[in-house]
Amino acid sequence: MKTLSKVLSALLSAVMLISLSGCWNYSEIDDMNIVAGVAIDKNKKENNLQLTVEMVDTQEGMQQSQASFKMISLSGNTIFDIARNMISLTGKKLLWSHAKVIILSEEVAREGLIKVIDWYSRDTETRADVFLFVSSEKNAHEVLNLNSETKTIISYELAQMMNDETFTSTAPVVQIWDFIDKLESSGDNAIAPLIYMYEKNGQKNEHVNGTAVFVRDRMVGKLNGDETKYALFAKNKIKGGVLEVENAKGTPTYSLEILSSRTKVKPKWVDGRLEMQIHTVTHTGLDEAMSAEGFAGEETIQAIAERAGESLQQNILSVIRKMQREYHADIFGFGEIVHEEMPRTWRKLKDKWPEEFTGLDVKVRSEIIIQSTAKSSRTIKLGD
Amino acid sequence: MAKTEITENSDRSALKIDSSQPLSRSLDDTIALFRRIFSSDGTLRIRVIENAHDKRIRCGIIYVDGMIDRDLIQNGITKPIMTYEFTDEDGSNPAELMETIRTRVINICDIIASTKLDELIGAVVGGKTIFFLDGYAGALNINAQGWETRAIEEPSTDKAIRGPREGFNESLLTNLTLIRRRVQNSDLKFVFTDIGTRSKTQTCICYLESLASPDILKELQGRLARVEIDHLLDTGYLAELIRDEPYSPFEMIGSTERPDSVVSKIMEGRIALLIEGSPFALTLPYVFVENFQASEDYYINYSFATFNRLLRVIGAFMSISIPAVYVALVTYSQEMVPTLLLLSIATARLSVPFPTIVEAFLMLTIFEILREAGARIPNSIGQAVSIVGALVLGQAAVDARIVSAPMVIVVGLTGITTLLNPRLTGPLIIVRILLLLASFFFGIYGYFFGLLGLVIHLMSLRSFGVSYMLGVGSIRPQDIKDTAVRAPWWDMYLRPAVIGARNMRRKQPKRQAKR
């Protein structure tokens, strides 16, 4: 009898322990709307923010083989307020953990980003690994609205595009944690990829190309796709992409595929001035020769490599100069490098780094190694 | 229950039979006594025979019909007694005559002389024939047993594609010969005891004296002596009565239908236990990894055997984890599911009326119902069950959106992986349900706590003093040679530690043998 009552009381307490604590955080996925991407705009009429959310429509997906989408737009004063109020529009709670992209309008970006991305990085339901974009169009939601043209979930397309971005290197790949990290560091300026709408033959598509440059949390300017590539060279962020090379006469003839690239940046004191010495080594493969004449006869591979190196050197330098003169934004992280290599100097320079960066001497030396000529060792020869 | 006991006792006292009383000299008295003892037993046969030449020789034989070999009794007892020509040399008093009959007349090899009534009663019900001589207060206990047994067939559990096909049957003696034929060594011991206050079931402890641990043997004999039960029908009774950790769902004593499997366990220093009437032998001590060992593993190529074992281990793990992890991911940690998978689950779950956990319990229960239904029905309708279960129920339930398709996949996978380990079916079902509940209440967190609890429970188990998880988690190569992997035979020169500790060496390792 005694053991029975003991067992019973143990069972009872176990049952109470479990049932009274309830099902911690239990939620069914079919009771939630899965958010794919967000666009944040400025609502000029009421002078507050407008949040546009692209959601996956599972209801539609039941009939089709492909998941469909739903759009919701709402304005309000704080982002979290809008996000919660959306429940009254959708009827279901939003599931943020599968959102892949966040697109900000240029206007919002120019006014300062901290106030709009704080919720996103602070909230427990959202993830810090979403891709950040700045819309080059007037409004950010226009880009998301492209889904009615393409019939696909734009956000997931963009996420896929970012995963493959390393093959072109014309836009930086920035996730929100990375962006905030850059905002917080004093020797590094944040950047974000730019997104456009691209129209040709009546077919609209999204197009990621170029860089938005930030000083503190405000956007100050843009770089185009090519400039972005050279900026990424200076940042040691190049993993792939194509380098165009002109032939001796100055017409673009050769394409080099970047196989791997390594950039070393070293700060050095030269005649009492701080100088950044950049050295890039790029392994490439010659993947295209738009010429009927055999390149081996007319021009040695070495000559092509040298010419490519020279032009790369110049391009990198010109991007750095542009940053120094126009935007005063150290997007290359030179400050961080000085911090690491010369901690004592950094302590002196830290507070006036933006001015210091503008006047910095920079030397670039680029080395290009052509490892192979892909599948063929000769050009296509015309038969007689 | 108590009531019947009282009435039986009063019956016994009404007969006033004292089974320790001495036997009477008179044959007629003795026969009358046996008639009283077996009063309502229609199978008892009593026969009085006389010698054709010598009237002094008046004998009685008593046996139970159906348990004897009639030819043997006719040719070995009745015919010689009737026709033997007794001379003066054969003795004058009944004691001498009885000795003559035992040594010269009866033509059956196994005869024991006895004067105790209770022994003789036990012999009659055990299928022996007892022989009385008028004027002599004693009897011969003649073994002329003979009854129908099932032939030695291929065992239906523990099937092996390669390896011996013989399986135990219900006859204890046959089973022991199956073992003896594989170990022709006087070191192999068979110790008999009777268990069951009413059934007196013959039980045999079987071991190799030079290998089995005397401590474990003593412990086993002690436990058997303490068993209190009135009958034994299968070794399953015994396993439950003498096992350690009676509340654990895990088996603490192994059971097998294969003689080759019993022999291999005996050869590792384990002890086997067989009883009359059950084709399943018990082996002990039992450790967790034995659940994953099939006898075929030892007969086929070791790399393939290792692969199969790993499959079984992974299968067992999957079968307890899949429903729990699915519920935890879908209802708590949606962020951990790959986006595309989440989308397809969300689409499939739309308009399903039940919460995921109810769906899971519903489907798991249906699966268990189908399993149980399939286990006991005749083979001819087995197909119908699988068609109704799999096709009709499963397909229709998904089409009608009563359950979602991913849940059917989850339950199907769970079911298949359970089948990989027939020995673990019961424990796996219980652990699976507990883990499912844990992850229903606390998500992934609950699932991991449940797993932690399972590991703690397994680690705390002991079978006859041997740790249940012997060899699990060890990094010494010697300890894991016969666990989740099966080392080749030329490399297994030591017996498993602890169990085979008395005589570790199976054989000399190659290096030493060369010297």
Interface residues (C-beta under 8 A of the other chain):
Chain A: I18 S21 C23 W24 N25 Y26 S27 E28 I29 D30 M32 I34 V56 T58 Q59 G61 M62 A67 L95 S97 H98 K100 R127 Y156
Chain B: V330 T331 Y332 Q334 E335 T339 L342 L343 I345 A346 T347 R349 L350 V352 P355 T356 F440 F441 F442 G443
